[in-house]
Amino acid sequence: MTEKHLSSQFDSELGAVSSRVMELGGLVESQIRQAIYALSQFSVEVAQQVIAAEAKVNAMEVEIDRELSSIIARRQPTARDLRLLIAISKATANLERVGDEAEKIARMVLSIISSGAPRSLPSLELRVASDLASGQLRKSLDAFARLDTTAALAILKEDDLIDQEFDGFVRKLITYMMEDPRMISPSLDLLFLAKAIERIGDHAKNIAELIIYIVKGADVRHAAMDEIELVVR
């Protein structure tokens, strides 16, 4: 078998596993949308659908990792190809954790509904943060598919927006609980739910950092923004 043939076969395997990662990303994006819809509509049925989807997310993570292990064992890749495979594995783990956060949101929704909390809870105010987080995830997956470091850098710069929304919501929630102590328990559910949304943004950020790792060979997880900009440029 020629080297060219080996290379094309390896590229085909990489393409197949990358497609599976994108499929997983689409699934967890759907989970997020459904979880937030369940919250806005107080829908038990949709919340249960999100929870049920978690088994498929977990199964896909295991399948992708198995395929990655097989590729590494058979192809023994070096340099950038190995970085790519490692990054795909880490991106897959981050996506699985996004699914975990979506499941947490759905379970919090069920808890809020079962508590009989009124619809006047400020749950809709989480919409901005959830839209930001899901948007960041979508952009990070798109950038990952294209290995676009410029887009990855933009995602990292926007991460603070989600944190700001979370901090603002926490302040509003504290005020809400002080005005009506009976709502402390369901409000705490909302607080944990907001934290889950913030973590989704964190996972999108992690995926963006992996793009820079693949292309530039630099680990920027704990680097300052000006240092990351130098690496990307």
ABEGO torsion letter per residue (X at the ends): XBAAAAAAAAAAAAAAAAAAAAAAAAAAAAAAAAAAAAAAAGBAAAAAAAAAAAAAAAAAAAAAAAAAAAAAAAAGBBEAAAAAAAAAAAAAAAAAAAAAAAAAAAAAAAAAAAAGBBAABAAAAAAAAAAAAAAAAAAAAAAAAAGBAAAAAAAAAAAAAAAAAAAAAAAAAAAAAAABAAAAAAAAAAAAAAAAAAAAAAAAAAAAAAAAAAAAGBBAAABBAAAAAAAAX
